Amino acid sequence: MDIEDLQTFVAVADAGGVSSAARRLGVSKSIVSRRLLRLEAELGIQLLARTTRGAALTEAGGAFRDHAARACIEIDVARETILPDGDLRGRLRVAVPVSLGPNHFAPVLADMGRRHPQLHIDASYSDRFVDLIAEGFDCAIRVGYLQDSNLIARRVAPLYGKLVASPDYIDAHGAPQTPDDLLDHQALMQGTEAWQFLDGDKIVSVRPQGRFKADNGIALAAAAAAGLGIAWLPDCVTYEYVASGALVPVMTGYPPPPAGIYVIRPPGQHPARKIRVLIELLIEYFEQAPYLRGSGR
């Protein structure tokens, strides 16, 4: 039984379709289909029911999937033990937020590619919320507060943020002193989210209003510097603005709760070594970037 056929079957079962699995594996849909047919022919049983929406496990396929996944994991572990120390091969498909990606994550991925010349890295930069399993990603880097899910997360660094506004905005509208004061100001937001702040040991939530919205932190920082309102942003986005005086911290007596930078991956018993190496490199990078860790608070 070919290990690639098993890995392909598990990928299709987890992704729910041939197209998503093909993207995850980095091969064509025809190769995926050929591997599935070969595996089913060897077993003499149908594992997947093809539909217009994708592929669903048959009863036999559901029973076989967990055994196949464990076999693939054991083979991956065995391969890792015999590779030269530190050597990585295969493909790493990772989703990266575009707001911080070019400045903070791209250098880490480039360094990983330099250190591991046999590893193929496919990074997708977007601030949208990607479905790791359906879209075939090995992992993703996420920033902020994680929502509850069945994904496995590893925090690689804390992340601090603050409220900021331009000196011109403050001159024209004043600066909020308490969370309730924000209701009288223009907020620069990603959507209709609530903002949270620490009031001693308590967390206070406010739903501000504003006429300018963007799904990108860099765009919100630019809007704040232009005097359009008050933004709640990570320090790594506003650092240079604050250092130059283009943005000023406001309402500093009520800081936002610290968030985090995470690597998330689909559930599984054993994370691939390429994901573990990425986590280690990110931790190393952020340990050398004090302002990302709330230095000076």
Summary of the structure (lengths in Angstrom):
residues: 297
radius of gyration: 23.1
end to end distance: 57.9
largest distance: 76.2
contacts: 901
relative contact order: 0.14
helix: 44%
strand: 25%
